[in-house]
Every structure is written in C-alpha cells, then in structure tokens.
Amino acid sequence: MKIDRFGGPVLSLFRMVTGFLFLCHGVASMFGVFGGNPATGRAVDFAVWPGWWAALVQVLCGGLVLAGLLTRPAAILASGSMAYAFFVVHLPQELLPLRNGGEPSAMFCWSFLLIAVLGAGPWALDSLLPRRRDDSAKPGPAQVPVRSGGN
C-alpha cells in the first residue's frame, strides 16, 4: 500500500480541522459562546483593538479555510494575526509558550503558514474555481534578438 495516496485527503482534513477550530475561537470571542473569550470568559466589546478585530479575522479566515475558499490568502492573514498575537500579547509576559499562554497562537500561526504553502488539498471549494492561465505559457509572437553595434 502506497502511503502517498493519502497526502491530499489528509491535507484537506488538516485544513478543515484547523479552520474549524480557528472559527470556533472567533465565534467564542465575538459572541461569548463556548466559554467566551479565553481572557475574560465573555464576548469582547465591539470594534475594540485588538480583541474584536482578532476575533473577526478568526471568524472570516477560519470559515474560508474550513471551506477551502480563497485558502492561501486567508491562511496568510490568519498566520500573520497569530504571529502578532504571539509576539505582542504573549511574548512580553514570558519567553516560552508553555509559560506565556501562547501555545495556541504559535500552533495556529505555523499551521496556517503550512496551509498557505501547501494549499487547500483536493477537497476544497478552490478546486471548483477557474484557474488563471499562466501568461508565460501562451504562445506569442517570436522574439527577434536585437544586436547592438553597427553592421
């Protein structure tokens, strides 16, 4: 049995689980459900920086990554927001993620970076979108080399 054949489906499942968990974090922070925001246990106030905006990124990017729609841009934004959370919120408290509460931020950051690099996998809405054609592959007029100098 070739294990390589499981790469695509496992990548898709990894993307879906990661997106779903990220979406749940955002919904918890925005609406105060599932135990609310991890810091306060309730919903974050509307439009307050950075908590409400982080929750908005979590809901939008988590949903897009879960569905596999605009996966790479959503994963890049999600990864960046988690890097910001780790370096600005958690790292000033303590160096190690085990001690500063930044493990989820670090794991989400690297997970979304992996998704951005590897793509959505075969089970994604992105696979239903028409692909842009590569302009360099189109046949065009032949290029005539230009010589400099006199003849």
N, C-alpha and C positions, 0 to 999 in steps of 0.2 A: 504494500500500500504506500502510495506516494503522499507524504505529508504536505507537499507544496500545494496540493489542490485545495487545502483548507485556508490558505492565506487570504484570499479575497473575502470569503464569508466571515472569517474571524476579524478581519479589519473592519468590516461593516458592523459586526456586533459590538466591537470595541468602540467605534464611533457612536453607535446608538446609545449604549450604556453611559458613556461619558457625557453625551449631550443631554440625556435624560436626567442624570444626577445634577448637572450644572443648572438645568431648567428648574429642578426642584429647589435648589439653593436660592435661585432668584425669586421664585414664587413665595417661598417661605419669608424672605426678607421684604418683598413688596406688600404682601397681603397678611402677614402674621400667622400663616398656617404652618403645619408641620413643625411646630415649636418656635416659629418666628425667626427673626434674625439671630444668628448664633451669639452675638454680643449682648443683646438686650432681651431676647425672647419674645419680642413683638415686632410689628411692622415698622420699617424705617419711615421717617417723615418724608412727604412728597418733595421731590426735587432737591433734597439736601445732599451736598457734596461730602464725601464720595459715595456714601452708602446707597442712596436711592439710585444713583446712576450706575453703580456697580451691579445692583440688582436688575436694572433694566438691560444691561449688557448680558447678564446671566440668562434672563428670560428669552431675549431675542436670539442671541448666539446659541444658547442651549437648544432652543426649538429648531433653528436652522440646521445645526449639526445633527441633531436627532433625526430630522427628516432627510438629511443629505442634500440640502438645497443651499447653493452658494457656500458650500462647505469650506473651501480653503479660505476665503476672506473672513467668514465667521469664526473659523478656528484661529486665524491670526489675531483678530480682535480679542477673542476670548483669552488666548495665551498672553497677550500683552496686558490685559486687565488683571490677570492673575499675577503676572510679574510685578506690576505696580502694587498690587495688594501685598505681595510678599515683601518687597523692598521698602515700601513706605509705611505699611501698617505693622508688619510682624518683625522685620529685622531690627528696627531700633530697640525693641524690647529685649532681644537676646539673639545670639548668633545662630544657634541650632534650631531647625524647625520643630524638633521634638519639645523644645523648651519654650518657643515663642508662639505656638499655636498655628504656625504657618504651613503645616503639612498639607492640608487640602489645597491651599494656594499653589504650593510648589508642585504637587501632583497634577492639578488641573493645568497649570502652565505648561509642563512638559508633555502632558497627554495631548493637549490641543496643538502644540508645536508638532508632535508626531503626526497627528491627523492632517495638519496643514501640509506637511512634507509628503506624506504617503497618499493623500487623497481620501475620498469618501468610501472607496470599495465598490463592489458591484451592486450592492443593494442600496441604491441612493437615488433620489429624485434628480440629482445632477446628471445621471446617466440617460435620462429622458430628454434633456435639453439638447438642442442642436449645437454641435461643436463649431467653434470658429475655425475657419480654414487657415492654415499657415501660409502667409503671403510668399514666403521664400520657396514654397513647393509649386507655386503656379508657374506655368511656362510663360515666359515673357519674350520680348524682343532680344535677339542676340546682342551681347555687348561686344563692341568693337574696341580693341585696345587702342589707346591713343599714345602715339610716340611723341616724346618731346625731342626737340633738336631739329635741325634743318635737313631736308632732303630735296 
